[in-house]
Amino acid sequence: MEEAEIKYRFAGLKLLVGLASVMIVAAGLREAQAVFVPILFSFFLAMLGTPGTRYLNKRIGLPKVFAVLIVAAVIIAGLVAIGNLFYGSIQEFRTALPKYSGNLNALADRLDNQLKDFGLNYSTQMLLDSLGPDAVVDVVSGTLKGLVGALSVLVVVLVAMIFMLYEATDFKSKLRIAMGEAFQPSRFESVSTDVQRYVGIKTVTSLITGISVGLLNYIMGVDFWLLWGLIAYILNYIPFVGSIIASIPAIILGFMIGGPGTGVTLIIAYTAINNGISNFLEPVMLGPRLGLSPLVVFLSLIIWGWIWGPGGALLSVPLTMILKILLEHSEEFHWVAILMNNRVVVAKKKAASEDPQPA
């Protein structure tokens, strides 16, 4: 009996030590935000470019230096194009803001009259003032502030990305030499493939979201449709709140331009697009194995957002997905990956299929 109590206390002590260690690491990561966030952006850009680099080097036969430079040039050109589109759209948006003031006041009067028809004597002017053109700029500017902060070290991000691309083709060989017999090529390939697949699919679904939102606003006659599509593309990486933040300025503008009909239509269409892509398209493309529990996604948003601010929120799901993939290939912590899965039945099947067979 006494021996059992000692073991129980020791297990509890190990749990407390583990939690304390996690908190210390989280505090250290938070203090090192300026260092780690650019490196992680470089890492994810390199993950997107690694398949192309490997294809040009191994399949086409180009020297590794030229393969890296070609892929890096494509990525840099894409970032520059997106940056120019953002800058031009924001400038046009700020210039056109004054003309929406009259529409905002007319919208407030129309809503007041509709509320009076229902017996509600309530002024919506104060509410709409807080959601007016200036507020739209604040929403857009605040949303992009974290992105601009991350891109302020763009040179460091791109240089680090180029070095990572250069090292990626030989990294497997280096690990084999460094680890010797302990190195497991199949496990390394599986982790690398899963991470690249997830980052690639998430980028594709974000692109589909941005294009769908841009076309929606264009069809509905909402000004600056290209800007709203770009914002939807970027913020689709942030779970839950990202799509909501991306929809707010466009919906407000829709109310001001086309009235309640346009605004309500945009709300319904935004909801359909975001739910369709996040709840149907992404699960189909990712498959059950790469799925994350909604609770895990929500907690990852809070935790990474607390650690690294807007940059952490933007990277929260990719970071958590990478952590889950690594845990899946760990014998000691495989159970944690199962708890992070979005489907209990699939997790059980996977666990059963990976039970070690008797020698």
VMD Tcl script that draws the C-alpha trace (Angstrom):
set ca {
  {0.00 0.00 0.00}
  {2.76 2.41 0.94}
  {4.70 1.58 -2.21}
  {1.64 2.31 -4.37}
  {1.19 5.72 -2.72}
  {4.85 6.61 -3.39}
  {4.48 5.71 -7.07}
  {1.31 7.80 -7.32}
  {3.01 10.83 -5.81}
  {5.99 10.41 -8.08}
  {3.74 10.34 -11.18}
  {2.07 13.55 -10.03}
  {5.46 15.14 -9.46}
  {6.52 14.20 -12.98}
  {3.38 15.85 -14.35}
  {4.07 19.06 -12.46}
  {7.68 19.11 -13.61}
  {6.53 18.56 -17.18}
  {4.01 21.41 -17.01}
  {6.60 23.69 -15.44}
  {9.05 22.84 -18.22}
  {6.43 23.66 -20.85}
  {5.73 27.03 -19.24}
  {9.43 27.87 -19.10}
  {9.87 26.97 -22.77}
  {6.77 29.00 -23.72}
  {8.08 32.03 -21.81}
  {11.44 31.69 -23.54}
  {9.79 31.45 -26.97}
  {7.73 34.54 -26.20}
  {10.82 36.54 -25.31}
  {12.56 35.31 -28.46}
  {9.69 36.30 -30.75}
  {11.84 38.65 -32.85}
  {14.19 35.78 -33.65}
  {11.89 32.80 -34.10}
  {9.01 34.34 -36.10}
  {11.19 35.35 -39.11}
  {12.92 31.96 -39.00}
  {9.56 30.15 -39.02}
  {8.29 32.22 -41.94}
  {11.50 31.29 -43.76}
  {10.96 27.65 -42.85}
  {7.43 27.54 -44.25}
  {8.46 29.33 -47.44}
  {11.30 26.82 -47.79}
  {8.85 23.95 -47.22}
  {6.78 25.24 -50.14}
  {9.85 25.57 -52.35}
  {11.64 22.33 -51.46}
  {9.66 20.05 -53.84}
  {10.37 22.42 -56.73}
  {14.06 22.64 -55.85}
  {14.34 18.87 -55.59}
  {12.54 18.40 -58.91}
  {14.82 20.84 -60.76}
  {17.93 19.34 -59.17}
  {17.15 15.61 -59.26}
  {14.79 15.24 -62.23}
  {15.85 18.05 -64.58}
  {19.52 17.83 -63.64}
  {20.12 21.50 -62.90}
  {22.94 22.32 -60.48}
  {21.65 22.79 -56.96}
  {22.61 26.47 -56.88}
  {20.59 27.26 -60.02}
  {17.63 25.20 -58.82}
  {17.57 27.08 -55.51}
  {17.89 30.47 -57.20}
  {15.06 29.72 -59.66}
  {12.66 28.59 -56.93}
  {13.66 31.49 -54.66}
  {13.10 33.95 -57.51}
  {9.59 32.58 -58.07}
  {8.71 32.85 -54.37}
  {10.16 36.37 -54.10}
  {8.30 37.47 -57.23}
  {5.05 36.17 -55.74}
  {5.62 37.99 -52.45}
  {6.48 41.22 -54.25}
  {3.37 40.97 -56.41}
  {1.14 40.39 -53.37}
  {2.82 43.27 -51.53}
  {2.30 45.66 -54.45}
  {-1.36 44.65 -54.75}
  {-1.86 45.24 -51.02}
  {-0.17 48.62 -51.06}
  {-2.03 49.85 -54.14}
  {-5.41 48.64 -52.89}
  {-4.95 50.17 -49.42}
  {-3.97 53.52 -50.95}
  {-7.03 53.53 -53.22}
  {-9.22 52.53 -50.30}
  {-8.01 55.42 -48.14}
  {-8.48 57.89 -50.99}
  {-12.08 56.77 -51.61}
  {-13.17 56.77 -47.96}
  {-14.79 60.26 -47.83}
  {-17.40 59.39 -50.46}
  {-18.86 56.68 -48.21}
  {-19.80 59.04 -45.38}
  {-23.12 59.99 -46.96}
  {-23.98 56.35 -47.57}
  {-23.25 55.59 -43.93}
  {-25.62 58.27 -42.65}
  {-28.36 57.14 -45.05}
  {-27.88 53.57 -43.85}
  {-28.22 54.69 -40.23}
  {-31.49 56.54 -40.95}
  {-32.88 53.54 -42.84}
  {-32.07 51.17 -39.99}
  {-33.60 53.56 -37.42}
  {-36.84 53.67 -39.41}
  {-36.97 49.89 -39.68}
  {-36.42 49.54 -35.93}
  {-39.23 52.01 -35.24}
  {-41.57 49.89 -37.36}
  {-40.94 47.08 -34.89}
  {-41.58 49.39 -31.93}
  {-37.90 49.83 -31.03}
  {-36.75 53.38 -30.41}
  {-33.04 52.88 -30.78}
  {-30.45 54.99 -32.59}
  {-27.98 53.03 -34.66}
  {-25.87 56.06 -35.46}
  {-23.41 55.43 -32.63}
  {-23.13 51.77 -33.59}
  {-22.56 52.52 -37.26}
  {-20.09 55.26 -36.40}
  {-18.02 52.61 -34.67}
  {-18.31 50.48 -37.82}
  {-17.90 53.36 -40.26}
  {-15.27 54.03 -42.91}
  {-12.66 55.02 -40.34}
  {-13.34 51.79 -38.47}
  {-12.94 49.83 -41.69}
  {-9.50 51.35 -42.12}
  {-8.69 50.52 -38.49}
  {-9.78 46.91 -38.97}
  {-7.76 46.50 -42.14}
  {-4.74 48.36 -40.78}
  {-4.81 46.48 -37.48}
  {-5.14 43.16 -39.26}
  {-2.22 43.89 -41.54}
  {-0.09 45.47 -38.84}
  {1.19 42.12 -37.63}
  {1.87 41.03 -41.20}
  {3.76 44.23 -41.96}
  {5.74 43.77 -38.75}
  {6.68 40.27 -39.85}
  {7.56 41.49 -43.34}
  {9.69 44.33 -41.97}
  {12.49 41.79 -41.74}
  {11.73 40.47 -45.21}
  {15.37 40.49 -46.26}
  {16.32 38.22 -43.35}
  {13.37 35.93 -44.09}
  {14.27 35.58 -47.77}
  {17.99 35.07 -47.17}
  {17.25 32.40 -44.54}
  {14.79 30.78 -46.95}
  {17.46 30.55 -49.67}
  {19.92 28.90 -47.27}
  {17.22 26.47 -46.10}
  {16.38 25.55 -49.68}
  {20.05 24.94 -50.37}
  {20.44 22.72 -47.30}
  {17.17 20.81 -47.81}
  {18.42 18.63 -50.66}
  {21.35 17.30 -48.59}
  {19.75 17.33 -45.15}
  {18.67 13.70 -45.31}
  {22.20 12.55 -46.17}
  {23.64 14.62 -43.33}
  {21.21 13.07 -40.85}
  {22.09 9.58 -42.06}
  {25.79 10.21 -41.48}
  {25.27 12.02 -38.17}
  {22.86 9.52 -36.60}
  {24.25 6.32 -38.09}
  {22.13 3.23 -37.41}
  {19.68 5.24 -35.30}
  {18.52 7.09 -38.42}
  {15.27 5.76 -39.91}
  {14.87 6.98 -43.52}
  {11.22 5.91 -43.78}
  {10.23 7.88 -40.69}
  {12.13 10.96 -41.86}
  {10.53 10.78 -45.31}
  {7.09 10.34 -43.77}
  {7.44 13.38 -41.49}
  {8.88 15.53 -44.29}
  {6.19 14.48 -46.76}
  {3.34 15.04 -44.30}
  {4.56 18.53 -43.35}
  {5.06 19.56 -46.98}
  {1.69 18.13 -47.92}
  {-0.10 20.00 -45.14}
  {1.58 23.35 -45.88}
  {0.91 22.93 -49.60}
  {-2.76 21.99 -49.15}
  {-3.35 24.83 -46.70}
  {-1.83 27.26 -49.18}
  {-4.07 25.92 -51.96}
  {-7.25 26.14 -49.85}
  {-6.30 29.67 -48.77}
  {-5.83 30.61 -52.42}
  {-9.24 29.14 -53.28}
  {-10.76 31.13 -50.39}
  {-9.15 34.37 -51.60}
  {-10.27 33.85 -55.20}
  {-13.82 32.94 -54.13}
  {-14.12 35.99 -51.86}
  {-12.67 38.28 -54.52}
  {-15.11 37.01 -57.17}
  {-17.99 37.27 -54.70}
  {-17.30 40.93 -54.00}
  {-16.75 41.63 -57.70}
  {-20.10 40.07 -58.64}
  {-21.87 41.91 -55.81}
  {-20.41 45.22 -56.98}
  {-18.41 45.83 -53.78}
  {-15.49 48.17 -54.35}
  {-11.90 46.99 -53.77}
  {-12.83 43.37 -54.38}
  {-9.18 42.54 -55.01}
  {-8.19 43.83 -51.56}
  {-10.86 41.74 -49.82}
  {-9.72 38.66 -51.72}
  {-6.09 39.19 -50.69}
  {-7.06 39.70 -47.06}
  {-9.19 36.53 -47.12}
  {-6.27 34.59 -48.62}
  {-3.82 35.68 -45.91}
  {-6.17 35.42 -42.95}
  {-7.44 31.97 -43.93}
  {-4.28 30.65 -42.23}
  {-5.70 31.93 -38.91}
  {-8.41 29.53 -37.68}
  {-11.88 30.69 -36.60}
  {-11.28 34.45 -36.19}
  {-9.27 34.89 -39.40}
  {-12.22 34.46 -41.73}
  {-14.41 36.64 -39.51}
  {-11.89 39.49 -39.48}
  {-11.46 39.19 -43.25}
  {-15.21 39.49 -43.84}
  {-15.92 42.52 -41.61}
  {-14.67 45.40 -43.82}
  {-16.19 43.99 -47.04}
  {-19.57 43.36 -45.39}
  {-19.65 46.87 -43.89}
  {-18.80 48.32 -47.29}
  {-21.51 46.17 -48.83}
  {-24.10 47.61 -46.43}
  {-22.96 51.15 -47.26}
  {-22.97 50.63 -51.04}
  {-25.92 48.32 -51.68}
  {-27.92 48.50 -48.48}
  {-29.17 45.68 -46.24}
  {-29.80 43.32 -49.17}
  {-26.18 43.38 -50.31}
  {-24.87 43.23 -46.76}
  {-26.99 40.23 -45.76}
  {-26.13 38.45 -49.01}
  {-22.42 38.96 -48.32}
  {-22.83 37.58 -44.79}
  {-24.52 34.43 -46.11}
  {-22.03 34.01 -48.96}
  {-18.99 34.54 -46.72}
  {-20.36 31.98 -44.28}
  {-20.97 29.47 -47.06}
  {-17.49 29.94 -48.56}
  {-15.61 29.70 -45.27}
  {-17.62 26.76 -43.94}
  {-17.50 24.94 -47.27}
  {-13.74 25.20 -47.55}
  {-12.83 24.65 -43.89}
  {-15.41 21.96 -43.10}
  {-15.60 20.07 -46.40}
  {-12.80 20.82 -48.86}
  {-9.88 20.88 -46.41}
  {-10.87 17.64 -44.61}
  {-11.24 15.88 -48.00}
  {-7.85 17.10 -49.25}
  {-6.01 16.54 -45.97}
  {-7.64 13.24 -45.11}
  {-8.48 12.07 -41.58}
  {-4.85 11.42 -40.67}
  {-3.83 15.07 -40.97}
  {-6.95 16.44 -39.30}
  {-6.89 18.41 -36.05}
  {-9.55 18.47 -33.38}
  {-11.47 21.81 -33.38}
  {-10.62 22.19 -29.69}
  {-6.92 21.73 -30.46}
  {-7.16 24.30 -33.26}
  {-8.84 26.81 -30.96}
  {-6.34 26.26 -28.14}
  {-3.41 26.48 -30.57}
  {-4.70 29.86 -31.76}
  {-4.80 31.16 -28.18}
  {-1.44 29.70 -27.14}
  {0.59 30.64 -30.24}
  {-1.13 34.03 -30.38}
  {-0.11 34.65 -26.77}
  {3.46 33.53 -27.44}
  {4.13 35.30 -30.74}
  {1.24 37.72 -31.29}
  {-0.27 38.08 -34.81}
  {2.60 36.12 -36.35}
  {1.93 33.23 -33.97}
  {-1.80 33.34 -34.72}
  {-1.02 33.21 -38.44}
  {1.26 30.20 -37.96}
  {-0.74 28.53 -35.18}
  {-2.33 25.74 -37.23}
  {0.78 24.90 -39.33}
  {2.92 24.81 -36.17}
  {0.43 22.60 -34.32}
  {0.09 20.36 -37.36}
  {3.86 19.89 -37.51}
  {3.91 19.11 -33.79}
  {1.16 16.51 -34.27}
  {3.01 14.89 -37.17}
  {6.19 14.67 -35.10}
  {4.28 13.18 -32.17}
  {2.68 10.60 -34.47}
  {6.13 9.28 -35.28}
  {7.18 9.17 -31.63}
  {6.64 5.92 -29.76}
  {6.54 7.65 -26.38}
  {4.15 10.49 -27.27}
  {2.07 8.88 -29.99}
  {-0.93 8.93 -27.66}
  {-0.83 12.75 -27.61}
  {-1.15 12.81 -31.40}
  {-4.19 10.53 -31.14}
  {-5.84 12.95 -28.68}
  {-5.16 15.81 -31.11}
  {-6.91 13.98 -33.96}
  {-10.29 15.19 -35.17}
  {-11.84 11.71 -35.43}
  {-11.87 9.22 -32.59}
  {-12.60 6.17 -34.78}
  {-9.77 6.94 -37.18}
  {-7.40 7.57 -34.29}
  {-8.26 4.19 -32.79}
  {-7.72 2.42 -36.10}
  {-4.43 4.14 -36.60}
  {-3.28 3.25 -33.10}
  {-4.28 -0.37 -33.59}
  {-2.49 -0.58 -36.94}
  {0.74 0.73 -35.44}
  {0.90 -1.58 -32.43}
  {4.30 -3.24 -32.38}
  {4.19 -6.81 -33.61}
  {5.73 -9.52 -31.46}
  {9.16 -10.67 -32.58}
}
mol new
graphics top color blue
foreach p $ca { graphics top sphere $p radius 0.5 }
foreach p [lrange $ca 0 end-1] q [lrange $ca 1 end] { graphics top cylinder $p $q radius 0.2 }
display resetview
